[in-house]
Amino acid sequence: MQSTLQVFNKKICLSLSSPKCQFLIRLMLMTFLMVLWRQAFADDDPFKGTEGGLVASMSSGGTIRKFIWLVEGIAGTTILIASRNLIKAFMGVAAIETLLRLVFKLAGI
């Protein structure tokens, strides 16, 4: 006897594999790519002039850096609650911080 979730997954897989559904998925993908293609090769850059603001917000006292620290704290607390192992929590937060510092150094921030 299959569970309700297995029956639901089977019905979704069958409906997504139908030729009509695959045609609609391909049509949506092509439309999406055409919209992105036009925007990607446009002469005017919508983000022109924002590079300085981005670098300033990612600097040592910037807003983005504060949000990253907040997310690290939440992730560390979640790891600590899930694993109940203090060493794993500290190692996870240290690994995330090291990786982010490396990425920021490579980006020149």
Steps between C-alpha positions, in 0.01 A plus 500: 500500500643836397480804721317813395828680436627224270175505301520881477864486380412236241212710364720810477775308318248357254344839433837673454616234256203549267584654161260792551659595831852467362405728211371763743816474713721544193289793380533674837876436504546643152293807585701552818829465310390750236413754770835445673690512171360843420585633845846344507612664176333838549719807463392657826606336823229524767761459777738766372634712783406259780840334529632758745194462724533123498866515600417752776222280641728195499788679674596431860211695657250454218145373511559184297780392731270543802231287335758231422604494866135471601450205263818338634369532854166348406672217310732432795207491742309268268797266469544502878135416560490233229824322586530581872873504444675825585816411306303437179322831539824696549671317213205573268495870584879521469488329159230738376690804627827383342330438168331842502824678591674322212223598258511863618879507468484360146232755410722779632264614774 
